[in-house]
Amino acid sequence: MAMDKSAADSYVYARASGILASSYVGQRARQLFSFNSLQELWSFVFKKELPVVPEALFAKKLEEEAFDAFISQFRELCANYAKPDPLVNALLHKYDYENLKAFGAAAVMGEKNPPSIKKITPFNLLDYSKWPNIKQITENSPLSWYNGMDSLAEQFDKNYRLDCQYTQELWEAVMASPAVCRASIRRLVGQKLSLDNVVWALRLRVYYNMTREQILGLLAYSDSDARSVNDVLVSEAVKTLDWDVNDYGKWKNWKHRDLLNPYEEGVAWTADPGWIANAYKPVYVRNAFRLFHMYPGSVCSLLCWFIIKRNEYENIITAAESLRLGADSAAVERISGISEVKNG
């Protein structure tokens, strides 16, 4: 039952603080990587009986349980408000966009069974019960234009449009957040989206040898109609387009230099987009922790809680995958952002 806003703000901040205190992020996440089996990890994280599923499906079941726990707690916090803030809706809608990509891919490949989805009921924009009719799934939603496709090329184009639309939805919600914390939210989310564009642009250069003009047409802008190179979310990526990916001298004075893969004199070096993305994870979480306590009882706290708990969810999945694949623990901890390697 929803409370008046003042009471809800106080309760939600206290409840959210309690949940974060026992979350597996930062150095506490190391505990997730200390087990020898998926079953041990399950018992540690969920404190409940093991599911009766074939061994081959156990990792998938663990991932689903982790996501449901994450989203259930977020729903519980949001339910204390009579009307969720647009930023709350935007955060959850990310999974609608991801689900729709999965449905589109399944439809293009002619699959009969629907793909598994990340459930965000009652916040979902889409009617997933209408599978396999993509048009009916998206009908009466802001994504109604995504109504089917005939080829993988068309799927790629539509998925890019989905990325752009989600970025714009999120950014508009950020810019509509309460004045008291808007600037801080803008910096937090803006830097993440900006770095996402840097990493994406670098991937397209390193792995696909794309040109500047090709890449400019594939970035996620805050205003996808204007597509200005000065757009707040793409300007940093645009700046790096002129830097040789194999020349550390071009990158060493970058303001995010600490995120670069290590450089050793006399050894061939290439800017590594995956390294940058992983190195930013702990930075993003630390920034979210700081803002969570700076603006108690505001949508900023909910945003930061979501960022931190999503990181925990990702840590759980990474730990599960490392057990399933028998991966090297040191490498896995670096990928998860637990083990940091500074450049220089």
C-alpha positions as CSV (number, residue, x, y, z in Angstrom):
1,M,0.0,0.0,0.0
2,A,1.4,3.4,-1.0
3,M,2.2,5.9,1.7
4,D,2.3,9.7,1.5
5,K,5.5,10.8,-0.2
6,S,7.3,12.1,3.0
7,A,6.7,8.8,4.8
8,A,7.6,6.8,1.8
9,D,10.9,8.6,1.3
10,S,11.9,7.9,4.8
11,Y,10.9,4.3,4.8
12,V,12.3,3.5,1.4
13,Y,15.7,5.0,2.3
14,A,15.9,3.0,5.5
15,R,14.8,-0.2,3.8
16,A,17.1,0.4,0.8
17,S,20.1,1.1,3.1
18,G,19.5,-2.1,5.0
19,I,19.5,-4.2,1.8
20,L,22.6,-2.6,0.5
21,A,24.5,-3.3,3.7
22,S,24.5,-7.0,2.9
23,S,24.9,-6.7,-0.9
24,Y,27.7,-8.5,-2.7
25,V,29.4,-5.6,-4.5
26,G,32.9,-4.2,-4.2
27,Q,35.2,-6.3,-2.1
28,R,32.3,-8.2,-0.6
29,A,31.7,-9.6,-4.0
30,R,34.8,-11.7,-3.7
31,Q,32.8,-14.1,-1.5
32,L,30.8,-15.1,-4.6
33,F,33.9,-16.4,-6.2
34,S,35.0,-18.6,-3.4
35,F,32.8,-21.7,-4.1
36,N,33.5,-24.9,-5.9
37,S,30.1,-25.6,-7.4
38,L,26.9,-23.9,-8.6
39,Q,25.0,-25.6,-5.8
40,E,27.3,-24.0,-3.2
41,L,26.8,-20.6,-4.8
42,W,23.0,-21.0,-4.9
43,S,22.8,-22.0,-1.2
44,F,25.0,-19.0,-0.2
45,V,23.2,-16.4,-2.2
46,F,19.5,-17.5,-1.8
47,K,19.5,-19.3,1.5
48,K,16.9,-21.7,0.1
49,E,16.5,-25.2,-1.1
50,L,18.2,-26.2,-4.3
51,P,15.9,-26.4,-7.4
52,V,15.2,-29.8,-8.9
53,V,16.5,-29.2,-12.4
54,P,19.0,-31.0,-14.6
55,E,22.6,-30.0,-14.0
56,A,22.8,-28.5,-17.5
57,L,20.0,-26.0,-16.7
58,F,21.2,-25.1,-13.2
59,A,23.2,-22.0,-14.2
60,K,20.2,-20.7,-16.1
61,K,17.9,-21.3,-13.2
62,L,20.4,-19.5,-10.9
63,E,20.5,-16.5,-13.2
64,E,16.7,-16.3,-13.3
65,E,16.5,-16.5,-9.5
66,A,19.1,-13.8,-9.1
67,F,17.2,-11.4,-11.5
68,D,13.8,-12.1,-9.9
69,A,15.3,-11.4,-6.5
70,F,16.8,-8.1,-7.7
71,I,13.6,-6.9,-9.4
72,S,11.3,-8.1,-6.6
73,Q,13.2,-6.0,-4.1
74,F,13.1,-3.0,-6.4
75,R,9.3,-3.4,-6.9
76,E,8.9,-3.7,-3.2
77,L,10.6,-0.3,-2.7
78,C,8.7,1.4,-5.6
79,A,5.3,0.1,-4.3
80,N,5.5,2.5,-1.4
81,Y,4.8,5.4,-3.8
82,A,1.5,6.2,-5.3
83,K,3.1,7.0,-8.6
84,P,6.6,5.8,-9.7
85,D,9.0,8.5,-10.9
86,P,9.6,8.4,-14.7
87,L,13.2,7.6,-13.9
88,V,12.1,4.4,-12.2
89,N,10.0,3.4,-15.2
90,A,12.9,4.1,-17.5
91,L,15.3,2.0,-15.5
92,L,13.0,-1.0,-15.7
93,H,12.0,-0.5,-19.3
94,K,15.6,-1.4,-20.3
95,Y,14.5,-5.0,-19.9
96,D,11.5,-4.5,-22.2
97,Y,13.9,-3.3,-24.9
98,E,16.2,-6.3,-24.3
99,N,13.3,-8.7,-24.3
100,L,12.0,-7.3,-27.5
101,K,15.4,-7.8,-29.2
102,A,15.3,-11.5,-28.1
103,F,11.7,-11.9,-29.4
104,G,12.7,-10.2,-32.7
105,A,15.7,-12.6,-33.1
106,A,13.6,-15.6,-32.3
107,A,11.0,-14.5,-34.9
108,V,13.6,-14.0,-37.6
109,M,15.0,-17.4,-37.0
110,G,11.6,-19.0,-37.2
111,E,11.7,-20.4,-33.7
112,K,8.4,-21.8,-32.4
113,N,8.9,-21.4,-28.7
114,P,9.2,-17.9,-27.2
115,P,12.6,-16.9,-25.7
116,S,13.0,-16.5,-22.0
117,I,12.4,-13.0,-20.8
118,K,13.3,-10.8,-17.8
119,K,10.0,-10.1,-16.1
120,I,9.3,-6.6,-14.8
121,T,5.5,-6.9,-14.2
122,P,3.6,-4.5,-13.7
123,F,6.1,-2.0,-15.3
124,N,6.3,-3.7,-18.7
125,L,5.4,-1.9,-21.8
126,L,4.8,-5.0,-23.9
127,D,2.3,-7.9,-24.0
128,Y,4.5,-10.9,-24.1
129,S,1.5,-13.3,-24.2
130,K,1.0,-12.4,-27.9
131,W,4.0,-14.4,-29.1
132,P,4.8,-15.1,-31.9
133,N,3.0,-12.0,-33.3
134,I,5.5,-9.2,-32.8
135,K,3.1,-6.6,-34.0
136,Q,0.6,-7.5,-31.2
137,I,3.4,-7.7,-28.6
138,T,4.3,-4.1,-29.2
139,E,0.8,-2.8,-30.0
140,N,-0.3,0.3,-28.1
141,S,3.2,0.9,-26.7
142,P,5.9,3.4,-27.6
143,L,7.6,0.5,-29.4
144,S,4.7,-0.2,-31.8
145,W,6.9,0.6,-34.8
146,Y,8.9,-2.6,-34.0
147,N,6.2,-4.8,-35.6
148,G,8.2,-7.6,-37.3
149,M,11.1,-8.0,-39.7
150,D,12.1,-10.1,-42.7
151,S,15.9,-10.3,-42.4
152,L,18.9,-10.1,-40.0
153,A,19.9,-6.8,-41.6
154,E,16.5,-5.4,-40.8
155,Q,16.8,-6.7,-37.3
156,F,20.2,-5.0,-36.8
157,D,18.7,-1.7,-38.0
158,K,15.7,-2.0,-35.7
159,N,17.8,-3.0,-32.7
160,Y,19.9,0.1,-33.2
161,R,16.7,2.2,-33.3
162,L,15.7,0.5,-30.0
163,D,19.0,1.4,-28.4
164,C,18.5,5.0,-29.5
165,Q,15.0,5.2,-28.2
166,Y,15.9,3.7,-24.9
167,T,18.8,6.1,-24.4
168,Q,16.5,9.0,-25.2
169,E,13.8,7.7,-22.8
170,L,16.4,7.4,-20.0
171,W,18.0,10.7,-20.7
172,E,14.6,12.5,-20.8
173,A,13.7,11.0,-17.4
174,V,17.1,12.1,-16.0
175,M,16.5,15.6,-17.2
176,A,13.0,15.6,-15.6
177,S,14.3,14.4,-12.2
178,P,13.8,16.7,-9.2
179,A,15.9,19.9,-9.3
180,V,17.5,19.1,-5.9
181,C,19.5,16.2,-7.3
182,R,19.2,16.6,-11.1
183,A,22.7,17.8,-11.7
184,S,24.2,14.9,-9.7
185,I,22.0,12.3,-11.5
186,R,22.9,13.9,-14.8
187,R,26.6,13.5,-14.1
188,L,26.2,9.9,-12.9
189,V,24.1,8.6,-15.8
190,G,25.6,10.9,-18.3
191,Q,29.2,9.7,-17.7
192,K,28.0,6.1,-18.0
193,L,26.2,6.6,-21.3
194,S,29.1,8.7,-22.6
195,L,31.5,5.9,-21.8
196,D,29.2,3.3,-23.3
197,N,29.5,5.3,-26.5
198,V,33.3,5.4,-26.2
199,V,33.5,1.7,-25.7
200,W,31.0,1.0,-28.6
201,A,32.9,3.3,-31.0
202,L,36.2,1.6,-30.0
203,R,34.7,-1.9,-30.6
204,L,33.6,-0.9,-34.0
205,R,37.0,0.4,-34.9
206,V,39.1,-2.4,-33.3
207,Y,37.0,-5.4,-34.4
208,Y,35.2,-4.2,-37.5
209,N,37.5,-1.5,-38.9
210,M,34.6,0.9,-39.4
211,T,35.1,4.5,-40.6
212,R,34.4,7.6,-38.6
213,E,31.2,8.3,-40.6
214,Q,29.9,4.7,-40.2
215,I,30.5,5.0,-36.4
216,L,28.7,8.3,-36.1
217,G,25.6,6.7,-37.5
218,L,25.7,4.0,-34.8
219,L,26.1,6.0,-31.6
220,A,23.4,6.6,-29.1
221,Y,22.5,10.3,-28.9
222,S,20.5,12.2,-26.3
223,D,18.7,13.7,-29.3
224,S,18.5,11.1,-32.0
225,D,16.9,13.5,-34.4
226,A,19.6,16.2,-34.2
227,R,22.6,13.7,-34.0
228,S,25.1,16.4,-33.3
229,V,28.7,15.6,-32.8
230,N,28.5,17.9,-29.8
231,D,25.7,15.9,-28.2
232,V,26.5,15.5,-24.5
233,L,26.4,11.7,-24.8
234,V,28.6,11.3,-27.9
235,S,31.1,14.1,-27.8
236,E,33.7,12.1,-25.8
237,A,33.4,9.2,-28.3
238,V,33.7,11.5,-31.2
239,K,36.9,13.0,-29.8
240,T,38.5,9.5,-29.5
241,L,37.7,8.7,-33.1
242,D,40.7,10.7,-34.2
243,W,43.1,8.8,-31.9
244,D,45.1,5.9,-33.3
245,V,43.9,2.8,-31.4
246,N,47.5,1.4,-31.5
247,D,49.2,4.6,-30.2
248,Y,49.3,4.9,-26.5
249,G,50.7,8.4,-26.9
250,K,47.4,9.5,-28.3
251,W,45.4,8.1,-25.3
252,K,47.7,8.8,-22.4
253,N,46.3,12.2,-21.6
254,W,42.7,11.1,-21.8
255,K,40.7,12.2,-18.8
256,H,39.7,8.5,-18.3
257,R,43.3,7.3,-18.6
258,D,43.0,5.1,-15.5
259,L,40.5,3.0,-17.4
260,L,42.9,2.0,-20.1
261,N,44.5,-1.4,-20.3
262,P,48.1,-1.3,-19.0
263,Y,50.9,0.0,-21.3
264,E,54.4,-1.3,-21.2
265,E,57.2,0.5,-23.0
266,G,58.4,-1.3,-26.2
267,V,55.4,-3.7,-26.2
268,A,52.6,-3.5,-28.8
269,W,49.5,-1.9,-27.4
270,T,45.9,-1.5,-28.6
271,A,43.2,0.3,-26.7
272,D,41.0,-2.5,-25.3
273,P,37.2,-1.6,-25.2
274,G,36.4,-4.6,-23.0
275,W,39.0,-3.5,-20.5
276,I,37.7,0.0,-20.4
277,A,34.1,-1.2,-19.8
278,N,35.2,-3.6,-17.0
279,A,37.5,-1.0,-15.3
280,Y,34.6,1.5,-15.2
281,K,32.3,-0.9,-13.3
282,P,33.7,-0.3,-9.8
283,V,34.0,3.5,-10.5
284,Y,30.3,3.6,-11.4
285,V,29.3,1.6,-8.3
286,R,31.4,3.8,-6.0
287,N,29.8,6.9,-7.5
288,A,26.4,5.4,-7.0
289,F,27.1,4.6,-3.3
290,R,28.2,8.2,-2.7
291,L,25.1,9.7,-4.2
292,F,22.8,7.2,-2.5
293,H,23.8,8.7,0.9
294,M,24.1,12.3,-0.4
295,Y,20.4,12.5,-1.4
296,P,18.4,10.3,1.1
297,G,14.7,9.9,0.4
298,S,14.8,10.9,-3.2
299,V,14.6,9.3,-6.6
300,C,18.4,9.6,-6.7
301,S,18.5,7.0,-3.9
302,L,16.3,4.7,-5.9
303,L,18.5,5.1,-9.0
304,C,21.7,4.5,-7.1
305,W,20.2,1.5,-5.3
306,F,19.2,0.1,-8.7
307,I,22.7,0.6,-10.1
308,I,24.4,-1.1,-7.1
309,K,22.0,-4.0,-7.0
310,R,22.2,-4.6,-10.7
311,N,26.0,-4.8,-10.2
312,E,25.4,-7.4,-7.6
313,Y,23.2,-9.4,-10.0
314,E,25.9,-9.2,-12.6
315,N,28.5,-10.4,-10.1
316,I,26.3,-13.4,-9.3
317,I,26.0,-14.3,-12.9
318,T,29.7,-13.9,-13.6
319,A,30.5,-16.1,-10.6
320,A,28.0,-18.7,-11.9
321,E,29.5,-18.6,-15.4
322,S,33.0,-18.9,-14.0
323,L,32.0,-22.1,-12.2
324,R,30.2,-23.5,-15.2
325,L,33.2,-22.9,-17.5
326,G,35.9,-23.5,-15.0
327,A,37.4,-20.1,-15.7
328,D,40.5,-18.6,-14.0
329,S,39.3,-16.8,-10.9
330,A,41.8,-13.9,-11.2
331,A,40.6,-13.1,-14.7
332,V,37.0,-13.4,-13.7
333,E,37.4,-11.0,-10.8
334,R,39.0,-8.4,-13.1
335,I,36.1,-8.8,-15.6
336,S,33.6,-8.3,-12.8
337,G,35.5,-5.1,-11.6
338,I,36.4,-6.6,-8.2
339,S,40.1,-6.8,-9.0
340,E,41.3,-3.4,-10.3
341,V,44.5,-2.9,-12.4
342,K,45.5,0.8,-12.7
343,N,47.3,2.0,-15.7
344,G,50.5,3.9,-15.0
